[in-house]
Each structure stands twice: as C-alpha cells, then as structure tokens.
Amino acid sequence: MTTTSTAPANPVLRVTPAAPAEAAAHFRASLAFHTDVSDVATALADDDDPGFVVLDSRSTESWDQGHIPGAIHLPTALVPEQAERLLDRNVPVVTYCWGPGCNGATRAALALAELGYQVKEMLGGFEYWSREGFEVETWEGRGRRAADPLTAPVDARDCGC
C-alpha cells in the first residue's frame, strides 16, 4: 500500500473562491447594505441635501465625546420607539456606531429596516471617520484631527477606491 501525502491548501484557497457571477452578485448586494466613511464625507461635503440622513446609534456619553456634524442621535435601543418621530421614511438612513469592533450600527440598521426604512451601515464607524481626518462635533464645537496615514491619504480628498 502506497500512501500519498499532500500538503493542505494554503489558507486563502482552502475554500475555493466563488464563481465570478456568484461573486459579482455577493459584492453587488454588499454595496446595497454598506457604505464607507469616505463616501459619506464626500456626499455630505458636496451637497446640502445628499439624499440621506446620518444616524449615530451610540450612547449619549459617546455622542458627547464627538459625532459627525449634522448626524441624528438615536441610540440603538431607542430606535423602535423614537425613529418615527425623528426620521422620514422616504429618506434613506446611514447608521454608524464606534467602529469595526462594534455592531451597534448593524443592530440599529436592522431595527430601522424592520420598521420600513431604507438603510445602509457606514463601515468603520466613528473611529474611521475621525481617523480619516473628517470634521467632528462636540459640545465645545467642531474640529478635526490629522488623517491617520494608515487609513487615508493625507493630502487627497478621498482614497480613490
């Protein structure tokens, strides 16, 4: 009896990539559910009415530490009881929370979708908004920090992706 030993596939290809048509459908669907901080910032800067509202789903304490100027504050747990008072069902909502390690924006988006709102989640949350050097607002006023060169080009309007 001969035993053949084969090395396991590398970790990237251990699971075969999807067929191109399946991959295209997946990524197209993903873009229907997500946006990123650079695209939100560009849309807000270019237009007085970008066609959507931004919703900060964090706690009041987090909101007070800083938030996106013009955002609506509605903590995730309060979405079911307060969304109708604060939001227009005809205007898409972009939710955000702290950052990639937090699923508050996902939970807020789910609650809003269940209430009949069109919604997208902003990937990166407030962490990447701030790290990319976009303007933030606190009770002291507005300001911005320098862009983190690991997250955004320092001297460009957007990442170009």
C-alpha positions in Angstrom: 0.0 0.0 0.0 1.3 3.4 -1.0 0.4 6.4 1.0 0.4 9.8 -0.7 0.8 12.8 1.5 -0.4 16.1 0.2 0.2 19.4 1.8 -3.0 21.2 2.8 -4.1 24.1 0.6 -2.9 27.5 1.6 -5.3 29.2 4.0 -6.5 31.6 1.3 -7.5 28.9 -1.2 -8.6 26.2 1.3 -12.1 27.2 0.3 -12.3 27.7 -3.4 -13.3 31.2 -4.5 -16.8 31.6 -5.7 -17.6 31.7 -9.4 -17.3 35.2 -10.9 -21.1 35.5 -11.3 -21.7 34.5 -7.7 -19.0 36.8 -6.5 -20.5 39.7 -8.5 -23.9 39.1 -7.0 -22.5 39.0 -3.5 -20.5 42.2 -3.8 -23.3 44.0 -5.5 -25.6 43.0 -2.6 -23.0 44.1 -0.1 -22.9 47.6 -1.6 -26.7 47.8 -1.2 -26.2 47.3 2.6 -22.9 49.2 3.3 -21.2 52.5 2.6 -17.9 53.8 3.9 -16.8 57.0 5.7 -15.0 58.5 2.7 -18.2 58.2 0.5 -20.4 59.6 3.3 -18.0 62.5 3.9 -17.8 63.3 0.1 -21.6 63.2 -0.2 -22.1 65.4 2.8 -19.4 67.9 1.6 -20.7 68.1 -2.0 -24.4 68.6 -1.4 -26.6 70.5 1.1 -29.1 67.6 0.6 -27.2 64.4 -0.1 -30.5 62.4 -0.2 -29.8 60.5 3.1 -29.5 61.2 6.8 -26.8 60.0 9.1 -27.8 58.3 12.4 -25.4 57.9 15.3 -26.6 54.9 17.2 -24.2 55.2 20.2 -25.0 56.2 23.8 -25.4 59.8 24.9 -21.9 59.7 26.6 -20.4 58.5 23.3 -22.2 61.2 21.3 -21.0 63.8 23.6 -17.4 62.7 23.0 -17.8 63.5 19.4 -20.1 62.8 16.4 -20.5 63.5 12.7 -21.8 67.1 12.3 -25.4 67.0 11.3 -26.0 63.5 12.4 -29.1 62.5 14.2 -28.6 60.9 17.6 -30.7 57.8 18.3 -29.2 55.1 20.4 -29.9 51.6 19.1 -32.1 50.6 22.0 -34.4 53.6 21.3 -34.9 53.1 17.6 -38.3 51.2 17.9 -39.9 53.9 20.0 -38.3 57.1 18.5 -37.5 56.5 14.9 -40.8 57.7 13.6 -40.5 61.0 15.5 -37.0 61.7 14.2 -36.8 60.2 10.7 -38.7 60.5 7.4 -39.5 57.0 5.9 -38.8 58.4 2.4 -35.2 59.4 3.2 -32.6 56.6 3.4 -30.7 56.4 6.7 -26.9 55.7 7.1 -26.2 54.3 10.6 -22.9 54.3 12.4 -21.5 53.4 15.9 -18.0 53.3 17.3 -16.1 51.3 14.7 -15.4 47.9 13.2 -15.4 46.2 16.6 -19.0 47.3 17.4 -22.2 46.0 15.9 -24.5 48.8 17.2 -24.9 50.2 13.7 -25.8 46.8 12.4 -28.4 46.4 15.1 -29.8 49.9 14.5 -29.9 49.2 10.8 -31.8 46.0 11.4 -34.3 47.8 13.7 -34.9 50.5 11.1 -35.3 48.1 8.2 -37.9 46.2 10.3 -39.7 49.5 10.7 -39.8 50.0 7.0 -36.8 52.4 6.5 -34.2 52.1 3.7 -30.9 51.9 5.5 -27.2 51.3 5.0 -24.5 50.8 7.6 -21.4 53.0 7.4 -18.4 50.7 7.6 -15.6 51.9 10.0 -18.0 53.9 12.2 -16.9 57.0 14.1 -13.5 55.6 14.7 -12.6 55.7 11.0 -14.5 58.9 10.4 -12.2 60.5 13.0 -9.0 58.6 11.9 -9.5 59.8 8.3 -9.5 63.4 9.5 -13.1 64.3 8.8 -14.7 67.0 10.9 -16.3 66.0 14.2 -18.6 67.9 16.6 -18.7 68.0 20.4 -20.3 70.4 22.9 -17.2 72.5 22.5 -17.7 73.0 18.8 -16.3 71.5 15.6 -12.8 70.3 14.8 -10.8 67.6 13.2 -7.7 65.6 13.8 -4.9 64.9 11.3 -5.6 62.0 9.0 -4.0 58.7 10.0 -1.8 57.7 7.0 -2.7 54.1 7.7 -6.4 54.7 6.9 -6.5 57.6 4.4 -4.2 59.5 2.1 -3.0 62.6 4.0 -3.1 65.1 1.1 -6.0 63.7 -1.1 -9.7 64.4 -1.0 -10.6 60.7 -1.0 -8.9 57.3 -1.1 -9.5 56.8 -4.8 -11.2 53.4 -4.4 
